[in-house]
Amino acid sequence: MSMTSAQASAFSTAGGFTATESSTLWVGLAVALIVLWGVWTFQSIYRGWATRNLDRAAATGGVIRWTLLFMIMTFMLLH
């Protein structure tokens, strides 16, 4: 559902930025959060693997779960 020109004008006047700029900001923050969570996930997997406290199945499961979530979320956010 798109905004009418009156709604877009009111949004721009009240906020000081357009709805498209706001959407870009929130999508960018969401993608950045997912990527940061991925960095934390892979760092945790590496630490567990390096100290031999994590087996191959658990490491593979973590990588697959993050990859699937990343693919789904980027499709939903960027589509």
Backbone as CSV, one residue per row, in Angstrom:
resi,resn,N_x,N_y,N_z,CA_x,CA_y,CA_z,C_x,C_y,C_z
1,MET,0.846,-1.164,0.000,0.000,0.000,0.000,0.895,1.232,0.000
2,SER,0.757,2.035,-0.974,1.577,3.233,-1.060,0.828,4.433,-0.495
3,MET,1.600,5.434,-0.100,1.009,6.637,0.478,0.521,7.561,-0.628
4,THR,-0.496,8.313,-0.282,-0.961,9.347,-1.205,0.032,10.506,-1.161
5,SER,-0.095,11.414,-2.085,0.826,12.548,-2.111,0.676,13.413,-0.867
6,ALA,-0.539,13.527,-0.346,-0.753,14.304,0.881,-0.088,13.632,2.079
7,GLN,-0.182,12.312,2.154,0.447,11.584,3.238,1.972,11.678,3.149
8,ALA,2.508,11.537,1.950,3.949,11.635,1.758,4.461,13.019,2.115
9,SER,3.710,14.026,1.747,4.085,15.398,2.071,4.055,15.622,3.580
10,ALA,3.028,15.108,4.256,2.928,15.249,5.709,4.061,14.500,6.405
11,PHE,4.370,13.316,5.919,5.469,12.533,6.496,6.787,13.268,6.338
12,SER,7.030,13.792,5.161,8.266,14.516,4.887,8.367,15.788,5.718
13,THR,7.269,16.479,5.863,7.261,17.719,6.649,7.487,17.423,8.128
14,ALA,6.836,16.415,8.649,6.945,16.097,10.076,8.291,15.485,10.427
15,GLY,8.799,14.634,9.559,10.030,13.923,9.876,11.298,14.589,9.387
16,GLY,11.206,15.355,8.348,12.392,15.973,7.772,13.090,15.092,6.764
17,PHE,12.510,13.945,6.465,13.063,13.031,5.470,11.899,12.298,4.823
18,THR,12.175,11.683,3.683,11.105,10.998,2.955,10.893,9.593,3.504
19,ALA,9.767,9.000,3.130,9.458,7.639,3.553,10.458,6.649,2.949
20,THR,10.928,6.914,1.740,11.919,6.038,1.107,13.232,6.064,1.873
21,GLU,13.655,7.239,2.298,14.880,7.340,3.094,14.730,6.614,4.419
22,SER,13.563,6.712,5.039,13.308,6.014,6.294,13.356,4.499,6.091
23,SER,12.746,4.037,5.021,12.752,2.612,4.717,14.170,2.107,4.482
24,THR,14.962,2.878,3.750,16.353,2.502,3.494,17.138,2.402,4.792
25,LEU,16.906,3.336,5.701,17.582,3.311,7.000,17.245,2.046,7.774
26,TRP,15.963,1.727,7.893,15.553,0.569,8.691,15.977,-0.757,8.057
27,VAL,15.917,-0.850,6.744,16.373,-2.069,6.068,17.887,-2.228,6.252
28,GLY,18.622,-1.129,6.128,20.069,-1.174,6.331,20.440,-1.590,7.738
29,LEU,19.716,-1.072,8.731,19.982,-1.465,10.112,19.674,-2.942,10.349
30,ALA,18.599,-3.427,9.756,18.251,-4.838,9.914,19.302,-5.747,9.280
31,VAL,19.766,-5.405,8.084,20.798,-6.212,7.420,22.105,-6.152,8.207
32,ALA,22.452,-4.968,8.718,23.669,-4.836,9.523,23.578,-5.697,10.781
33,LEU,22.414,-5.733,11.418,22.234,-6.553,12.603,22.380,-8.036,12.279
34,ILE,21.821,-8.475,11.169,21.939,-9.878,10.771,23.402,-10.228,10.488
35,VAL,24.124,-9.336,9.823,25.534,-9.596,9.510,26.361,-9.629,10.796
36,LEU,26.103,-8.722,11.727,26.833,-8.732,13.000,26.548,-10.004,13.787
37,TRP,25.305,-10.459,13.743,24.977,-11.704,14.406,25.714,-12.879,13.737
38,GLY,25.862,-12.818,12.432,26.613,-13.846,11.714,28.084,-13.834,12.099
39,VAL,28.661,-12.658,12.255,30.060,-12.569,12.684,30.216,-13.198,14.057
40,TRP,29.297,-12.892,14.972,29.343,-13.474,16.314,29.179,-14.999,16.246
41,THR,28.271,-15.468,15.405,28.040,-16.905,15.259,29.286,-17.616,14.749
42,PHE,29.894,-17.083,13.676,31.066,-17.729,13.112,32.269,-17.641,14.045
43,GLN,32.381,-16.551,14.792,33.470,-16.437,15.762,33.285,-17.462,16.884
44,SER,32.067,-17.644,17.342,31.800,-18.642,18.379,32.073,-20.046,17.870
45,ILE,31.673,-20.314,16.635,31.941,-21.635,16.050,33.440,-21.856,15.935
46,TYR,34.177,-20.836,15.488,35.628,-20.982,15.359,36.278,-21.240,16.721
47,ARG,35.868,-20.506,17.747,36.451,-20.714,19.076,36.176,-22.122,19.586
48,GLY,34.948,-22.586,19.409,34.614,-23.944,19.821,35.387,-24.984,19.033
49,TRP,35.560,-24.756,17.746,36.292,-25.686,16.893,37.784,-25.696,17.245
50,ALA,38.356,-24.512,17.467,39.789,-24.406,17.756,40.147,-25.038,19.092
51,THR,39.256,-24.970,20.067,39.529,-25.572,21.379,39.011,-26.998,21.467
52,ARG,38.508,-27.505,20.376,37.983,-28.869,20.275,36.821,-29.124,21.242
53,ASN,36.025,-28.090,21.490,34.838,-28.218,22.334,33.557,-28.292,21.512
54,LEU,33.688,-28.301,20.201,32.528,-28.298,19.317,32.740,-29.366,18.257
55,ASP,31.756,-30.237,18.109,31.899,-31.280,17.092,31.437,-30.773,15.729
56,ARG,31.708,-31.555,14.727,31.436,-31.155,13.348,29.946,-30.944,13.086
57,ALA,29.090,-31.790,13.652,27.644,-31.688,13.416,27.089,-30.378,13.977
58,ALA,27.513,-29.999,15.158,27.028,-28.752,15.763,27.530,-27.543,14.973
59,ALA,28.775,-27.574,14.525,29.325,-26.468,13.739,28.588,-26.337,12.405
60,THR,28.360,-27.451,11.761,27.642,-27.448,10.487,26.221,-26.948,10.666
61,GLY,25.569,-27.381,11.731,24.206,-26.928,12.001,24.135,-25.425,12.220
62,GLY,25.095,-24.873,12.945,25.127,-23.429,13.179,25.326,-22.653,11.892
63,VAL,26.219,-23.126,11.049,26.480,-22.452,9.770,25.252,-22.512,8.870
64,ILE,24.612,-23.667,8.805,23.439,-23.828,7.953,22.286,-22.967,8.450
65,ARG,22.049,-22.955,9.777,20.961,-22.139,10.325,21.170,-20.664,10.028
66,TRP,22.413,-20.165,10.244,22.652,-18.749,9.974,22.511,-18.437,8.485
67,THR,23.038,-19.306,7.637,22.959,-19.078,6.197,21.508,-19.037,5.720
68,LEU,20.691,-19.971,6.181,19.280,-19.975,5.790,18.560,-18.732,6.303
69,LEU,18.811,-18.358,7.546,18.178,-17.157,8.079,18.617,-15.923,7.308
70,PHE,19.891,-15.829,6.977,20.400,-14.691,6.219,19.744,-14.613,4.843
71,MET,19.624,-15.741,4.168,19.007,-15.756,2.847,17.539,-15.367,2.913
72,ILE,16.809,-15.895,3.878,15.385,-15.589,4.013,15.181,-14.125,4.367
73,MET,15.939,-13.630,5.327,15.762,-12.242,5.772,16.173,-11.237,4.680
74,THR,17.258,-11.495,3.981,17.631,-10.563,2.924,16.612,-10.595,1.783
75,PHE,16.045,-11.760,1.498,15.000,-11.809,0.481,13.784,-10.999,0.926
76,MET,13.385,-11.173,2.182,12.214,-10.452,2.685,12.468,-8.956,2.767
77,LEU,13.663,-8.554,3.159,13.960,-7.137,3.324,14.227,-6.426,2.004
78,LEU,14.870,-7.093,1.072,15.296,-6.443,-0.150,14.392,-6.693,-1.354
79,HIS,13.410,-7.521,-1.176,12.504,-7.847,-2.291,11.452,-6.811,-2.468
